[in-house]
């Protein structure tokens, strides 16, 4: 009988590697008790309504028109925005500009490594990112043009979509794209009667595996704080209407708490740029032999925020 040389023949008796995984050796209730203690505290010491610390910085990609870097705990992502260009393969006139969003995960971002062709999660998150940014951008000012927004997740430790949406709003503002309002977003994990604001990857896994409970899932809410509008709500799992309303109320308050952080980063960027312009104008005046009236020194401004 001829042998199939294209197939790797495994041993006749084998054992599945899944039984050696630590998560499969522990029952769901035990893993839940490890993540959430009896004092309603999480493993990292946060309350259920407390978010992780933010670190934001703009202007991190020199080749892009605007860019932003965000750290939300161990979740790290970079978003780049490029100049408007003609919509490719467009045969008719489009009065409103379009946003092309690309959402990619680095190979080392998570233990779930997928190729770009089979990464359906990235395409789904890119569509959610575009839905959250479209109402905030003045698309009527660049008709028949397209804005490219590229998001790259360096490390995925939960709440990755909300972190990228917040960073994308900062990157658009850094690129001087006309906008109606800034964009902030937050995620909540629902596990029974518990609502965990800004869940980690472990907590998100527990929320999606809690099939024995009535309420389990993940809710992401994006907000335009000045206009008090919600451009995007993304929900997965099985959640009752009452629990979903309570989760959205908490997420609304959490998005409002992010506004001073985002505003501080943008104001620091503007102040730093104005100081650079003043220094350049003073240098030009001294080069022409003219004494400047006012000497301005460049302040030590930082366009990052760590809170």
N, C-alpha and C positions, 0 to 999 in steps of 0.2 A: 504494500500500500504506500503510495507516495506521501511524503511528509510535507506539511505546510511550513515553508521556511519564512513566511511573512508574519507568522504569529508566534509570540513568545509563550511557550508552554510553561505554565506555572506548576507548582507541586500538586499532586493528587489530593492531598489533605492540607488545608490551610485554615488559618484563623483570622477573622476580620480584625483589622487594626483598631476599629472603633471601640472595642471593649477595653483597650488600654488607655483611652482618653480619660483624663481626670474628670471632665464634666459628666461623662456617661457613667462613671462609677459613683457619683453623688446624686441622690435624688433631688427633685426640684425644691422641696421644702428646705433641705439642708443648704442648698446654694442660696436660697432666698434669705435665710437667717444669717448667712455670712455677709451678704451684700447689705442687708438692712437689719440693724440690731434691734433689741427689744425696747430701746429708749427712743425709737423713731429717729435714729441717726444713721446716716449712710457710712460706708466703709471709710470714706475720706473725711468724716466728721461734719459734713454739711447737713443742714436741715432739708426738708422736702421742698421748700420754696426758695432755696438758696442756689444761685448759679456759681459756676466756677469763675476764677479770675480771668479777665480779658487782657490780652496784649495786642495792640494794634499799631501798625506802622504803614505809612504810605510812601510811594516813590521807591519801591524796592527793586523794580525791574527797569533798567535803563533803556531798553529797546522798545518799551511800550509807552503809549500816550499817557496812561495812568495805571497804577498798580497799588495793591494793598496786601499786607501780610497779617494774618490773624492767628493767635494762639488762644484756644479755649481749653484750659487744662492741658491735656496731652493731645488734643486735636489741633492740627496745624495745617494751614492751607494758604496758597498764594493765588491771587486773582489778577489778571492782566486785561487791560482794555486798550484797543487799538483804534486808529483813526477811522472815520466812516469811509466806506468804499461803495462802489456800485454793486447792487444786488446781482449776483451771478445768475446767468440764464434767466433773466427777467425780460419778458417780451412786452409787457404792458406797464403803464405808468402807475406807480404806487404812491398815494398821497402821504402815507405814514411810513416812516422809516422802520426798519426791522432790527431786531436783536438776535444775533446768532450766539448761542451759549454752548460752550463745550465743557463738559464735566468729566475729568479724568482722575483716576487713582494711581498713585505711584505703585510700582510693584511691591515695595516694602511698606505700604501704608497699612495693610491689614493682612491677616493670615489667610484671607480668601483672595487668592490671586487668580485673576481672570484675564483673558486676552481681550483686546479692544473689540474684536468682532462679536464676542459672546457676552460682553459686559452690558446687559440690559439695564442694570441698576444705574450705570452712568448716564445712559440715554434718558431714563426716567427722571433722574435728578436734574439733568440739563433742562428738560421741559418745565419742571417746577421752578427752576431758577429763572427762566425766561418769563414765566407767568408772574413771578413776584416783582421783576424789574420793569416790565412793560408799562404798568400804570405810573411809575415814578419818573420815567424819561420823557422829555418833550419830543416825541417822535415826529411831530408835525413840522419841526424846524429843519429836518434833513430828509425831505421826500426822496424816494427812489434810491435811498442809501441804506447801508447795513453797518451796524456796530458789532464788532467781534468781542466777545467776553469769554476768556479762557480761564477756567478754574482747575487748579492742580492740588489735590489733597496729598500732603506729605505724610500725615499720620491720622488715622481714623480711630478716635476713641469716643465716639458717640456725638450726637447733635451736629453732624458734619454739614448737613444741608443748611441749617440755621446759621452756622458760622460762615459758610461761603456766601450766603445772601447778604449778611452784614458787611463782609469784606468787599463784595461786588458793588454795593452802594458806595463805599468809600473809594473804590477804584474809579468809578464813574465820576465822582466829584473831583478826584485828583486829575482826571483827564479833561476837566472843564467842560463836561457834557451838560447841557441845560437839563435841569431836573425840577420837577414840581416839589419834591421832598426827598429827604434821606430815607433809607430803608433799614429797618432792624428786624431781627427774627430770633425766635426762641423755640425750643423743643420741650415737650413734656412727655414723660412715660407714665402710663396708667396701669396700675396693677391692683385690682380689686378696688378698695376705697382709698388707696394711696395715689397721689399725683406727684410725681417726681419731676421737678423742673430741672432742665439741663441734665438729662441722664447720661451716664457713661456708656461705653459699648457693652459692658457686662450687664448694666441695668436695662439697656434696650433689649438685650437677648432674653432676660427674664420676663420683660413685659410682653414680648412676642411669643414666649413659650408658655405663658400662664393660661392654657386652654381650659383648665379645670375651674377657673374663676369666671364670674359673669362679665367683668370688665377687664380687658387687657388690650394694650395697643400703644401706639405712639402718635402724638399730634404735634405738628409743626405749624406755627403761626407767624406770618410776616406782617409788618405794620408800617404805615406812613404816619409818623407821630404828629406832625403839624396839621395834616389834613384829617387825622383821626379816622383813617380808612384801613381796611384789611385787604391787601391785594391777593393774598394766597393763604389757604389753609390746606394742609396735607395730613391725611389721617389713614392709618393702617391698623387693623385689628378689629375687635368687636367691643364697642363702647356704647353705653346707653346715652340717650340724649341729655339727661341731667348731668351725668359725669362729664360729657363732652363740653357742656356749657360751663361747668366749674373749671375745667382745664383751660378753656379759652379765656376765661376771666383772669386766671392767674398768669397766663402767657401774655395777655394784654398789659398787665402791670409790669411783667418782667421786661417786655420790649420798651416800655417807657423808661425804665431804669437805665437802659443802654444809651439813651439819647445824649446825656451830658458827656459820656465817654467819646462818642463819635464826634460831637461838636468840638470838644477840646482838641482832638487830633486834627480836624480840618482848620480850626482857627490857628493852631500852632504852625501848620503848613503855610497858611497865608502870611502870617507874621514873619516866618523865616524867609519866604520869597520876597516880601517887601524889603526886608533888611538887606538881602543880597542886591536888590535893585538900587537901594540907596548907596551901598558901598561901591557898586560899579559906577554910578553917576559921580561920586566923589573922586574916584580914581581917574575918570575921564577929565574932570575939571582940573585936577592937579597936573595931568599930562599936558593940557593946553596952556598952562602957566597962570591959570586963574585960581585965586584962593577961594575955596568953598565957604559959603556963609555958615553952614552948620555941618559939623562933623558928627557922623553917626557911626557907632560901632555895632558890629553884628552881634546881636544877643545870642546867648547860648540856648537856642530853642531846639527842642526835640519834637519830631512829628510822630512820636510813638506814645502809647498810653498803656500803662500797666496797672490795672485795678482789679 
